[in-house]
């Protein structure tokens, strides 16, 4: 299209055009641009594809035949077909990833939102994804991701990564403990279950519900599914030895974090379990490292004794070490370690409650003294083995 004379400059608002000719040309130009933009959008949609439609609500009769079935022979015995008014989606097959699965393990990177390296770090071998739909219709669904790891320690470590991670288990937002086949936790609209080499992550979805309603609805369904899955999964429900060795008194609910690599970031320290504790206003942690024999446990204590600033302590167990440890940007924390047979215990400050600039009185109010740490450590190393 050719433009009219200069008096029809685009700088002049349409309502103030100098003549009817200008208005006519501008109207034609606007129409042509609209057509061009519409054609461009159509071509873009052809290239990219139209956006996917929202998930269809389940039909009221979706569970009338007992629900769908898991075709994967390795995991089919673990999934109940019906649970809490939901059933396995009869119109959607499960997906399997990893060993003896239809999809490669690397495909979990999309499913776990880029966290696949964390799962691999804990030794994940296989993942099954399945979905439950409501038997009464509606948009609610329940997604289950069942992961199998190479070891019990790896599966339990990933469970504690999900429930505690780098946070403070005393925080109100931390999931709460519920009944399961091994260890289980319930959050807002989600639940976690560990048993043996397995970790199940279960999510209740319903975009039509606000958070409070979602929480209420999910609590009517997920605990029952957790119990059923927990009763069907193979493997022992007993905690890994290092976690089982932690004292139970004053432990915060779900207050265990299991590390499958070197604890405290110390090369050669090996895997172990941290317990989180609270007594009145005081907070502290206990570390348990269990080795295959006495010599290996001695090696752990020797490794700790070689750290900068570490000093040997007398009169505690079969040898003891005191040191200061710094975790990220948190202030340094005091730890005292001692060995009893093939187990190394440590009692230390809770870094999550400390901050830079605290006064001596503020620090003392929230931490154990050296003497209090020593007393707890002596009790641990003289107690009968679990």
C-alpha positions as CSV (number, residue, x, y, z in Angstrom):
1,X,0.0,0.0,0.0
2,X,1.3,3.5,-0.9
3,X,1.0,6.2,1.7
4,X,-0.9,9.5,1.0
5,X,0.8,12.9,1.0
6,X,2.9,14.1,3.9
7,X,0.0,15.8,5.6
8,X,-1.2,12.3,6.6
9,X,1.9,11.8,8.8
10,X,1.6,9.0,11.3
11,X,2.4,11.5,14.0
12,X,-1.0,13.1,13.6
13,X,-3.7,11.3,15.8
14,X,-6.5,9.6,13.8
15,X,-9.1,11.9,15.4
16,X,-7.3,15.0,14.2
17,X,-6.4,14.0,10.6
18,X,-6.3,16.9,8.2
19,X,-8.8,15.4,5.7
20,X,-11.2,12.6,4.8
21,X,-8.5,11.3,2.5
22,X,-6.2,10.7,5.4
23,X,-8.9,9.0,7.4
24,X,-9.6,6.7,4.4
25,X,-5.9,5.7,4.0
26,X,-5.5,5.1,7.7
27,X,-8.5,2.9,7.8
28,X,-7.2,0.9,4.9
29,X,-3.8,0.6,6.5
30,X,-5.2,-0.5,9.8
31,X,-7.3,-3.2,8.1
32,X,-4.3,-4.4,6.1
33,X,-2.2,-4.7,9.3
34,X,-4.9,-6.6,11.1
35,X,-5.1,-9.1,8.2
36,X,-1.3,-9.5,8.2
37,X,-1.0,-10.0,11.9
38,X,-3.8,-12.6,11.8
39,X,-2.1,-14.5,9.1
40,X,1.2,-14.3,11.0
41,X,-0.5,-15.8,14.1
42,X,-2.0,-18.6,12.0
43,X,1.3,-19.5,10.6
44,X,2.9,-19.4,14.1
45,X,0.3,-21.8,15.4
46,X,0.9,-24.1,12.4
47,X,4.6,-24.1,13.3
48,X,4.3,-24.5,17.1
49,X,1.0,-26.3,17.3
50,X,-2.1,-25.1,19.2
51,X,-1.7,-25.1,23.0
52,X,-2.8,-28.4,24.6
53,X,-6.3,-28.5,25.9
54,X,-6.7,-28.6,29.7
55,X,-7.0,-32.1,31.2
56,X,-10.5,-33.4,30.9
57,X,-12.5,-34.1,34.0
58,X,-12.9,-37.8,34.8
59,X,-16.2,-39.2,33.9
60,X,-18.4,-40.3,36.8
61,X,-18.2,-43.9,35.5
62,X,-14.4,-43.9,35.2
63,X,-14.1,-46.4,38.1
64,X,-17.2,-48.5,37.4
65,X,-15.1,-51.4,36.1
66,X,-12.7,-51.3,39.0
67,X,-10.3,-48.8,37.4
68,X,-7.3,-49.3,35.1
69,X,-4.4,-51.8,35.5
70,X,-0.7,-51.4,35.7
71,X,0.8,-53.3,32.8
72,X,4.4,-53.1,34.1
73,X,4.9,-56.6,35.7
74,X,7.6,-55.4,38.0
75,X,5.5,-52.8,39.8
76,X,1.9,-53.9,39.2
77,X,1.6,-55.7,42.6
78,X,2.3,-52.5,44.4
79,X,-0.5,-50.3,43.1
80,X,-4.0,-50.7,44.4
81,X,-6.6,-50.3,41.6
82,X,-9.0,-48.5,43.9
83,X,-8.3,-46.2,46.8
84,X,-10.3,-43.5,48.7
85,X,-12.8,-43.1,45.9
86,X,-10.1,-42.9,43.2
87,X,-9.0,-45.6,40.7
88,X,-6.1,-46.1,38.4
89,X,-6.8,-44.1,35.2
90,X,-8.5,-46.6,32.8
91,X,-7.6,-44.3,29.9
92,X,-3.9,-43.7,30.7
93,X,-1.1,-46.2,30.9
94,X,1.8,-45.8,33.3
95,X,5.2,-44.7,32.2
96,X,8.4,-46.5,33.2
97,X,12.0,-45.2,33.2
98,X,15.4,-46.9,33.7
99,X,16.2,-50.6,34.2
100,X,13.9,-52.9,32.2
101,X,11.7,-49.9,31.3
102,X,10.2,-48.5,28.1
103,X,12.0,-45.1,28.6
104,X,15.6,-44.2,29.4
105,X,16.4,-43.1,32.9
106,X,17.5,-39.7,31.7
107,X,13.9,-38.9,30.7
108,X,13.2,-38.4,34.4
109,X,14.9,-35.0,34.1
110,X,11.7,-33.6,32.5
111,X,9.5,-35.3,35.0
112,X,11.4,-34.2,38.1
113,X,11.8,-30.6,36.9
114,X,15.6,-30.7,36.4
115,X,16.3,-32.6,39.6
116,X,17.4,-35.8,38.0
117,X,21.0,-35.4,39.1
118,X,19.9,-35.4,42.7
119,X,18.0,-38.7,42.2
120,X,21.0,-40.1,40.4
121,X,23.3,-39.0,43.2
122,X,21.2,-41.2,45.5
123,X,21.4,-44.1,43.1
124,X,18.0,-44.2,41.5
125,X,17.6,-47.2,39.1
126,X,14.0,-47.2,38.0
127,X,10.9,-44.9,38.2
128,X,7.2,-45.6,37.5
129,X,4.7,-42.9,37.0
130,X,1.0,-43.7,37.4
131,X,-2.2,-41.6,37.8
132,X,-5.4,-42.1,39.8
133,X,-8.7,-40.4,38.8
134,X,-11.8,-39.6,40.8
135,X,-14.6,-42.1,40.6
136,X,-17.2,-39.4,41.1
137,X,-16.0,-37.2,38.2
138,X,-14.4,-33.8,38.6
139,X,-10.9,-32.6,37.9
140,X,-9.1,-34.1,40.9
141,X,-6.3,-36.6,40.1
142,X,-3.5,-38.3,42.2
143,X,-0.1,-38.7,40.6
144,X,2.4,-41.3,42.0
145,X,6.1,-41.5,41.2
146,X,7.5,-44.7,42.5
147,X,11.3,-44.7,42.4
148,X,13.6,-47.8,43.1
149,X,17.1,-47.1,44.2
150,X,20.2,-49.2,44.2
151,X,20.2,-49.4,48.0
152,X,18.1,-48.9,51.1
153,X,20.4,-46.1,52.2
154,X,19.9,-44.3,48.8
155,X,16.1,-44.5,49.0
156,X,16.0,-43.4,52.6
157,X,18.4,-40.6,51.9
158,X,16.2,-39.3,49.1
159,X,13.2,-39.5,51.4
160,X,15.0,-37.3,54.0
161,X,16.0,-35.0,51.2
162,X,12.4,-34.5,50.5
163,X,11.1,-34.2,54.1
164,X,14.0,-32.2,55.7
165,X,16.5,-31.4,53.0
166,X,18.4,-28.2,53.8
167,X,15.6,-26.9,56.0
168,X,14.8,-27.0,59.7
169,X,12.4,-29.9,60.6
170,X,11.1,-27.7,63.4
171,X,9.6,-25.3,60.8
172,X,5.8,-25.4,60.6
173,X,6.0,-26.0,56.9
174,X,7.8,-29.3,57.3
175,X,5.6,-32.3,56.4
176,X,4.2,-34.3,59.4
177,X,4.7,-37.9,60.1
178,X,1.9,-40.4,59.1
179,X,1.6,-44.2,59.1
180,X,3.2,-46.1,56.3
181,X,5.2,-49.2,55.5
182,X,8.5,-47.7,56.6
183,X,8.6,-43.9,57.0
184,X,5.9,-41.6,55.7
185,X,5.1,-37.9,55.7
186,X,2.2,-35.7,54.7
187,X,2.5,-32.2,53.4
188,X,0.0,-29.8,51.8
189,X,-1.4,-31.9,48.9
190,X,1.5,-34.3,48.8
191,X,2.9,-37.3,50.6
192,X,6.1,-39.3,50.8
193,X,6.7,-42.9,51.6
194,X,9.9,-44.9,52.0
195,X,10.4,-48.6,52.4
196,X,13.5,-50.6,51.6
197,X,14.8,-49.5,48.2
198,X,11.6,-47.6,47.3
199,X,10.4,-44.1,47.5
200,X,6.9,-43.1,46.6
201,X,6.1,-39.4,46.0
202,X,2.3,-38.8,45.8
203,X,0.6,-35.6,44.7
204,X,-3.0,-34.6,44.8
205,X,-4.0,-32.3,42.0
206,X,-7.1,-30.1,41.6
207,X,-6.7,-26.7,40.1
208,X,-10.3,-25.8,41.0
209,X,-9.5,-25.8,44.8
210,X,-7.9,-23.2,46.9
211,X,-5.0,-24.3,49.2
212,X,-7.1,-24.9,52.3
213,X,-9.7,-27.0,50.3
214,X,-6.9,-28.9,48.5
215,X,-5.3,-29.7,51.9
216,X,-8.6,-31.0,53.2
217,X,-9.4,-33.1,50.2
218,X,-6.0,-34.6,49.9
219,X,-6.0,-35.6,53.5
220,X,-9.0,-37.8,52.8
221,X,-7.3,-39.7,50.1
222,X,-3.5,-39.7,50.4
223,X,-2.9,-41.3,53.9
224,X,-5.0,-44.3,52.8
225,X,-3.0,-44.7,49.6
226,X,0.3,-44.4,51.5
227,X,-0.8,-47.2,53.8
228,X,-1.8,-49.5,51.0
229,X,1.4,-48.8,49.0
230,X,3.5,-49.3,52.1
231,X,2.0,-52.6,52.9
232,X,2.6,-53.9,49.4
233,X,6.2,-52.6,48.8
234,X,9.0,-55.2,49.4
235,X,11.9,-54.6,51.7
236,X,12.3,-54.1,55.4
237,X,10.8,-51.1,57.1
238,X,13.8,-50.9,59.5
239,X,15.9,-47.7,59.2
240,X,19.5,-47.9,57.9
241,X,21.9,-48.6,60.8
242,X,23.2,-45.1,61.2
243,X,19.7,-43.6,61.4
244,X,18.5,-46.4,63.8
245,X,21.5,-45.6,66.1
246,X,20.3,-42.0,66.7
247,X,18.7,-41.4,70.1
248,X,14.9,-40.9,70.1
249,X,14.6,-38.7,73.2
250,X,13.9,-35.0,72.2
251,X,14.1,-35.8,68.5
252,X,12.0,-33.5,66.4
253,X,9.3,-35.3,64.3
254,X,10.8,-36.5,61.1
255,X,14.1,-35.0,62.3
256,X,16.5,-37.2,60.4
257,X,18.6,-36.4,57.4
258,X,20.6,-39.3,55.8
259,X,23.8,-38.5,53.8
260,X,25.0,-41.2,51.5
261,X,28.3,-39.4,50.9
262,X,30.9,-37.8,53.2
263,X,29.1,-36.2,56.2
264,X,29.9,-32.6,57.1
265,X,31.6,-32.4,53.7
266,X,34.7,-34.1,55.1
267,X,36.6,-36.3,52.7
268,X,36.8,-39.9,54.1
269,X,34.1,-39.4,56.7
270,X,31.7,-41.5,54.7
271,X,27.9,-41.7,55.0
272,X,25.9,-41.1,58.1
273,X,22.7,-39.8,59.7
274,X,22.0,-36.5,61.4
275,X,19.3,-36.2,64.0
276,X,17.6,-32.9,64.9
277,X,16.8,-32.2,68.6
278,X,15.1,-29.7,70.8
279,X,15.1,-29.3,74.6
280,X,13.2,-26.2,75.8
281,X,14.9,-23.4,73.9
282,X,18.1,-25.3,73.1
283,X,18.6,-26.9,69.7
284,X,21.3,-29.4,68.7
285,X,22.1,-32.2,66.3
286,X,23.5,-35.7,66.8
287,X,25.5,-37.4,64.1
288,X,25.8,-41.2,63.8
289,X,28.3,-42.9,61.5
290,X,28.3,-46.7,61.5
291,X,31.1,-48.6,59.9
292,X,31.7,-52.3,59.1
293,X,34.3,-52.8,61.8
294,X,36.2,-51.1,64.6
295,X,39.2,-50.2,62.4
296,X,37.0,-48.4,59.9
297,X,35.4,-46.4,62.8
298,X,38.8,-45.5,64.1
299,X,39.7,-44.2,60.7
300,X,36.7,-41.9,60.7
301,X,37.7,-40.4,64.0
302,X,41.3,-40.0,62.8
303,X,40.1,-38.2,59.7
304,X,38.1,-35.8,61.9
305,X,41.1,-35.3,64.2
306,X,43.2,-34.1,61.2
307,X,40.9,-31.2,60.4
308,X,42.2,-27.7,61.0
309,X,41.7,-26.6,64.6
310,X,40.6,-30.1,65.8
311,X,41.8,-31.3,69.2
312,X,41.7,-34.7,70.9
313,X,39.5,-35.0,74.0
314,X,40.0,-37.5,76.9
315,X,37.6,-39.5,79.0
316,X,34.8,-40.0,76.3
317,X,34.3,-43.5,74.8
318,X,37.2,-45.1,72.9
319,X,38.6,-41.7,71.8
320,X,37.1,-38.3,71.1
321,X,37.7,-35.2,69.0
322,X,36.4,-31.6,69.3
323,X,36.3,-29.2,66.3
324,X,34.5,-26.2,64.9
325,X,32.5,-26.7,61.7
326,X,31.2,-24.0,59.3
327,X,28.2,-24.7,57.1
328,X,27.6,-22.3,54.3
329,X,27.1,-18.7,55.5
330,X,26.0,-19.8,59.0
331,X,28.2,-19.1,62.0
332,X,30.7,-21.9,63.0
333,X,29.3,-24.6,65.2
334,X,31.0,-26.6,67.9
335,X,31.0,-30.4,67.5
336,X,32.4,-33.2,69.8
337,X,32.8,-36.7,68.4
338,X,33.5,-40.0,70.1
339,X,33.7,-43.6,69.1
340,X,32.1,-46.7,70.7
341,X,33.0,-49.9,69.0
342,X,32.3,-49.5,65.2
343,X,30.0,-46.4,65.6
344,X,31.2,-42.7,65.7
345,X,28.8,-40.3,67.4
346,X,28.9,-36.5,67.3
347,X,26.9,-33.9,69.2
348,X,26.9,-30.4,67.7
349,X,25.1,-27.0,67.6
350,X,22.1,-26.5,65.3
351,X,23.3,-24.2,62.6
352,X,19.7,-23.4,61.5
353,X,19.0,-21.3,64.6
354,X,22.3,-19.4,64.6
355,X,22.9,-16.1,62.8
356,X,25.8,-13.7,62.5
357,X,25.9,-10.9,65.1
358,X,24.3,-12.9,67.9
359,X,25.3,-11.8,71.4
360,X,27.0,-14.4,73.7
361,X,23.8,-14.6,75.7
362,X,21.6,-15.2,72.6
363,X,24.0,-17.9,71.5
364,X,24.1,-19.5,74.9
365,X,20.3,-19.6,75.1
366,X,19.9,-21.7,72.0
367,X,22.9,-24.0,72.1
368,X,24.4,-26.6,74.5
369,X,27.5,-25.9,76.4
370,X,30.6,-28.0,75.8
371,X,29.9,-29.8,79.1
372,X,26.3,-30.5,78.0
373,X,27.5,-31.9,74.7
374,X,30.0,-34.1,76.5
375,X,27.4,-35.4,78.9
376,X,25.1,-36.4,76.0
377,X,28.0,-38.0,74.1
378,X,29.0,-40.0,77.1
379,X,25.5,-41.4,77.4
380,X,25.5,-42.4,73.7
381,X,28.8,-44.2,73.7
382,X,28.0,-46.2,76.9
383,X,24.5,-47.2,75.8
384,X,23.9,-50.7,74.6
385,X,24.1,-51.1,70.8
386,X,20.7,-50.8,69.1
